[in-house]
């Protein structure tokens, strides 16, 4: 048996034991109600397919971070405690996709359906497919990465990475030819990333500053100074959390995992409201065949909520 086969078998045993223990113990209690008083506007109400609370579809999965919907109709989810990536299917539930993920936090999918992972522990960004895993970024300007957190990719395979080292944050861009450049350094802890459909704007959450920022991109491979779009702070005492992962819908609205739920904003940072969640969310992505289900990770659980609008393709 090869080393990879042994590692895969060991990972399968670990996750299988975890799931078996869940099945043998009493079922988990239902989620506690989301925090009350979440701000909401008619604009957000019109986006929701119903006014039901987000539905928990899986729980007891450890400590979850990044999440992405695949072309085969499953979710890839980064689990931090065991440093693994889990694949979740609506029909068969969770199973291990990749072990020893290097402390992966942010996930994305490239145009070929391959998994991109920002690996905080190994200080690199990797690309994985059924044939294996390869490093696509571990240095910029001759220096190693500090600790990548988030990753986003455009249709032409331009890569954006949020990186933090010694309390200082930066955004790195890798062009389709593999050339890496530092775009921005005016951040503390950049986390989630998303690029507008027309490629003109990069949205970044800064967890340390509790804000959402925007950067104007241009064809000269440079970036305009960042501007703060919105402060992301709890609407009342007792609501916890900081801005983390984000995604966009087809009309450019922003969905940001933040205090108390998913914050929904227009492209200028105008708050449309908050989809309140029982557990503090860490990341979100659009999925299902019509792209109108918003999936989110929250602590050790996966939730979903149906919308009337699809995610950005």
C-alpha positions as CSV (number, residue, x, y, z in Angstrom):
1,X,0.0,0.0,0.0
2,X,1.4,3.4,-1.0
3,X,2.0,6.3,1.5
4,X,-0.9,8.2,-0.1
5,X,-3.2,5.3,0.3
6,X,-2.3,4.8,3.9
7,X,-2.9,8.5,4.6
8,X,-6.2,8.4,2.9
9,X,-7.2,5.3,4.8
10,X,-6.2,6.9,8.1
11,X,-8.2,10.1,7.3
12,X,-11.2,8.0,6.3
13,X,-11.0,6.1,9.6
14,X,-10.8,9.4,11.6
15,X,-13.8,10.9,9.9
16,X,-15.8,7.7,9.9
17,X,-15.2,7.3,13.7
18,X,-16.3,10.9,14.2
19,X,-19.5,10.3,12.2
20,X,-20.1,6.9,13.9
21,X,-19.8,8.5,17.3
22,X,-22.4,11.1,16.2
23,X,-24.8,8.4,15.1
24,X,-24.4,6.4,18.3
25,X,-24.9,9.4,20.6
26,X,-28.2,11.2,20.9
27,X,-29.0,13.5,18.0
28,X,-27.7,17.0,18.4
29,X,-30.2,19.5,19.8
30,X,-31.9,21.9,17.4
31,X,-30.1,25.2,16.8
32,X,-30.8,27.9,19.2
33,X,-32.8,30.8,17.7
34,X,-30.8,33.4,15.8
35,X,-30.3,36.7,17.7
36,X,-33.3,39.0,17.6
37,X,-33.5,42.4,16.1
38,X,-31.3,41.7,13.0
39,X,-31.6,44.7,10.7
40,X,-33.6,44.0,7.5
41,X,-34.9,46.2,4.7
42,X,-37.6,45.5,2.1
43,X,-34.8,45.1,-0.4
44,X,-33.5,42.1,1.5
45,X,-37.0,40.7,2.1
46,X,-37.5,40.7,-1.7
47,X,-34.3,38.6,-2.1
48,X,-35.4,35.8,0.3
49,X,-37.4,32.9,-1.1
50,X,-39.1,32.6,2.3
51,X,-38.7,34.2,5.8
52,X,-37.8,30.9,7.4
53,X,-34.6,30.7,9.4
54,X,-31.5,29.2,7.7
55,X,-31.7,25.4,7.8
56,X,-28.9,23.4,9.4
57,X,-27.9,20.5,7.0
58,X,-24.9,19.2,8.9
59,X,-23.3,19.6,12.3
60,X,-20.6,18.2,14.6
61,X,-18.0,18.7,11.9
62,X,-15.3,20.4,14.1
63,X,-14.4,24.0,13.3
64,X,-15.3,25.0,9.8
65,X,-13.8,27.8,7.7
66,X,-13.9,28.2,3.9
67,X,-16.7,26.7,1.7
68,X,-17.1,26.4,-2.0
69,X,-19.7,24.7,-4.3
70,X,-18.3,22.3,-6.9
71,X,-19.3,21.6,-10.5
72,X,-20.5,18.1,-9.5
73,X,-23.0,19.4,-7.0
74,X,-21.1,19.0,-3.7
75,X,-19.5,21.3,-1.1
76,X,-15.8,21.5,-0.2
77,X,-15.4,22.7,3.3
78,X,-12.1,23.5,5.2
79,X,-12.0,22.0,8.7
80,X,-9.5,23.7,10.9
81,X,-9.1,21.4,14.0
82,X,-8.1,18.3,12.1
83,X,-6.6,20.3,9.2
84,X,-8.6,18.5,6.6
85,X,-10.9,19.3,3.7
86,X,-14.4,17.7,3.8
87,X,-16.7,17.1,0.8
88,X,-20.4,17.3,1.7
89,X,-23.1,16.0,-0.5
90,X,-26.8,16.7,-0.2
91,X,-27.5,13.0,-0.6
92,X,-24.6,11.3,1.2
93,X,-23.4,13.8,3.7
94,X,-19.7,14.5,4.7
95,X,-16.7,12.4,3.8
96,X,-12.9,13.3,3.6
97,X,-11.7,14.8,0.4
98,X,-8.2,15.7,1.4
99,X,-6.1,15.3,4.6
100,X,-3.2,17.3,5.8
101,X,-4.6,20.4,4.3
102,X,-1.8,22.6,5.7
103,X,-4.3,24.6,7.9
104,X,-6.4,25.5,4.9
105,X,-8.8,28.4,5.6
106,X,-10.1,30.0,2.4
107,X,-11.2,27.9,-0.6
108,X,-12.0,28.6,-4.2
109,X,-12.6,26.7,-7.4
110,X,-10.8,27.6,-10.7
111,X,-12.4,27.4,-14.2
112,X,-11.4,23.7,-14.5
113,X,-13.1,22.8,-11.2
114,X,-9.9,22.3,-9.2
115,X,-9.8,23.3,-5.5
116,X,-7.6,26.2,-4.5
117,X,-6.7,26.4,-0.8
118,X,-5.1,29.2,1.3
119,X,-3.0,27.1,3.7
120,X,-2.1,29.2,6.8
121,X,0.1,26.7,8.5
122,X,2.3,25.7,5.4
123,X,2.2,29.3,4.2
124,X,1.2,28.6,0.7
125,X,-1.7,28.4,-1.8
126,X,-2.3,25.0,-3.4
127,X,-4.3,23.6,-6.3
128,X,-5.8,20.1,-5.9
129,X,-7.4,17.7,-8.3
130,X,-7.8,13.9,-8.4
131,X,-4.2,13.6,-9.6
132,X,-2.7,15.4,-6.5
133,X,-1.9,18.7,-5.0
134,X,0.6,21.3,-6.2
135,X,1.9,24.6,-4.8
136,X,1.0,27.6,-7.0
137,X,2.1,30.4,-4.6
138,X,4.5,30.4,-1.6
139,X,6.6,33.4,-2.2
140,X,6.2,36.9,-3.5
141,X,9.1,39.3,-4.3
142,X,11.5,36.5,-3.2
143,X,10.1,36.4,0.3
144,X,7.8,33.7,1.7
145,X,4.2,34.3,2.5
146,X,3.3,35.2,6.0
147,X,0.1,33.1,6.3
148,X,-2.6,33.2,3.6
149,X,-6.2,33.3,4.8
150,X,-8.4,33.9,1.8
151,X,-8.3,33.2,-1.9
152,X,-10.4,34.3,-4.9
153,X,-10.1,33.6,-8.6
154,X,-11.5,35.2,-11.7
155,X,-12.7,33.5,-14.9
156,X,-9.4,34.2,-16.6
157,X,-7.6,32.5,-13.6
158,X,-6.2,35.6,-12.1
159,X,-5.7,34.8,-8.4
160,X,-6.1,37.1,-5.4
161,X,-4.8,36.1,-2.0
162,X,-5.1,37.7,1.4
163,X,-1.9,37.2,3.5
164,X,-1.0,38.3,7.0
165,X,2.4,38.4,8.6
166,X,3.4,39.9,12.0
167,X,0.1,41.8,12.3
168,X,0.3,43.3,8.9
169,X,-2.0,42.4,6.0
170,X,-1.6,42.5,2.3
171,X,-3.3,41.5,-0.9
172,X,-1.4,39.5,-3.5
173,X,-2.3,39.1,-7.2
174,X,-1.1,36.2,-9.3
175,X,-1.7,36.7,-13.0
176,X,-2.6,33.8,-15.4
177,X,1.2,33.5,-16.3
178,X,2.0,32.9,-12.6
179,X,3.6,36.3,-11.8
180,X,2.9,37.4,-8.3
181,X,2.7,41.0,-7.2
182,X,1.6,42.8,-4.0
183,X,-1.4,45.0,-4.7
184,X,-2.3,46.5,-1.3
185,X,-0.7,46.7,2.2
186,X,-3.2,49.0,3.9
187,X,-4.9,46.3,5.9
188,X,-4.5,44.5,9.2
189,X,-6.1,41.1,8.8
190,X,-7.6,40.7,5.4
191,X,-9.8,37.6,5.3
192,X,-12.5,37.2,2.7
193,X,-12.1,38.2,-1.0
194,X,-14.4,38.6,-4.0
195,X,-14.0,40.2,-7.4
196,X,-16.9,41.9,-9.2
197,X,-18.2,40.2,-12.4
198,X,-16.6,42.9,-14.6
199,X,-13.3,42.6,-12.8
200,X,-13.2,46.3,-11.8
201,X,-13.5,45.9,-8.1
202,X,-11.9,43.7,-5.4
203,X,-13.9,43.4,-2.2
204,X,-12.0,42.5,1.0
205,X,-13.1,42.0,4.6
206,X,-10.7,43.2,7.3
207,X,-11.5,41.2,10.4
208,X,-9.2,43.2,12.7
209,X,-10.7,46.5,11.7
210,X,-14.2,45.1,11.4
211,X,-14.8,46.6,8.0
212,X,-15.4,45.9,4.4
213,X,-13.0,47.5,1.9
214,X,-13.0,47.9,-1.9
215,X,-10.1,48.3,-4.3
216,X,-10.5,49.6,-7.9
217,X,-8.6,47.3,-10.3
218,X,-7.4,48.3,-13.7
219,X,-5.7,46.7,-16.7
220,X,-2.3,48.0,-15.8
221,X,-1.9,45.5,-13.1
222,X,-2.1,48.2,-10.4
223,X,-4.7,49.0,-7.8
224,X,-6.2,52.3,-6.5
225,X,-6.0,53.0,-2.8
226,X,-8.5,51.0,-0.8
227,X,-11.7,52.6,0.6
228,X,-13.9,51.5,3.5
229,X,-17.3,50.6,2.2
230,X,-18.9,49.7,5.6
231,X,-18.2,49.1,9.2
232,X,-19.2,45.5,10.2
233,X,-20.1,45.7,13.9
234,X,-22.8,44.0,16.0
235,X,-26.1,45.7,16.0
236,X,-26.6,45.1,19.7
237,X,-24.7,43.7,22.8
238,X,-24.5,40.0,22.9
239,X,-24.0,39.5,19.2
240,X,-20.5,38.3,18.4
241,X,-18.4,37.8,15.4
242,X,-16.2,39.7,12.9
243,X,-16.3,40.0,9.1
244,X,-14.9,36.9,7.4
245,X,-15.7,35.1,4.1
246,X,-17.8,36.7,1.4
247,X,-19.4,36.1,-1.9
248,X,-21.4,38.0,-4.6
249,X,-24.7,37.4,-6.4
250,X,-25.2,37.8,-10.1
251,X,-26.3,41.4,-9.6
252,X,-23.2,42.3,-7.6
253,X,-24.7,42.3,-4.1
254,X,-22.3,41.3,-1.3
255,X,-23.0,38.5,1.1
256,X,-20.6,38.7,4.1
257,X,-20.2,36.3,7.0
258,X,-20.2,38.7,10.0
259,X,-21.6,39.3,13.5
260,X,-24.9,37.5,14.0
261,X,-25.3,36.3,10.4
262,X,-24.8,37.0,6.8
263,X,-24.6,40.7,6.0
264,X,-26.1,41.6,2.7
265,X,-25.0,44.9,1.0
266,X,-25.1,46.6,-2.3
267,X,-21.9,47.3,-4.3
268,X,-21.4,50.6,-2.5
269,X,-21.6,49.0,1.0
270,X,-25.2,50.1,1.7
271,X,-26.6,47.6,4.1
272,X,-29.7,45.8,3.0
273,X,-29.9,43.7,6.1
274,X,-28.6,40.7,8.0
275,X,-29.7,37.1,7.5
276,X,-29.5,36.1,11.2
277,X,-27.9,32.7,12.1
278,X,-27.9,30.6,15.2
279,X,-24.1,30.2,15.1
280,X,-21.5,32.8,14.1
281,X,-20.8,32.3,10.4
282,X,-17.3,32.1,8.9
283,X,-17.9,31.8,5.1
284,X,-20.6,31.5,2.5
285,X,-21.1,30.4,-1.1
286,X,-23.9,30.0,-3.6
287,X,-24.8,26.5,-4.7
288,X,-27.4,24.0,-6.0
289,X,-28.3,23.5,-9.7
290,X,-29.9,26.9,-10.0
291,X,-27.3,28.7,-7.9
292,X,-30.0,30.2,-5.7
293,X,-29.1,28.5,-2.4
294,X,-26.7,30.3,-0.1
295,X,-24.7,27.8,1.9
296,X,-22.7,28.9,4.9
297,X,-20.3,27.5,7.5
298,X,-20.9,28.5,11.1
299,X,-18.6,26.9,13.8
300,X,-19.1,23.2,13.4
301,X,-22.2,23.3,11.2
302,X,-23.3,23.9,7.6
303,X,-26.5,25.9,6.9
304,X,-28.5,26.8,3.8
305,X,-31.0,29.5,2.9
306,X,-32.9,29.8,-0.4
307,X,-32.9,33.1,-2.3
308,X,-34.6,34.4,-5.4
309,X,-31.3,35.4,-7.0
310,X,-28.4,33.3,-8.1
311,X,-24.8,33.6,-7.2
312,X,-22.2,35.2,-9.5
313,X,-20.9,32.6,-12.0
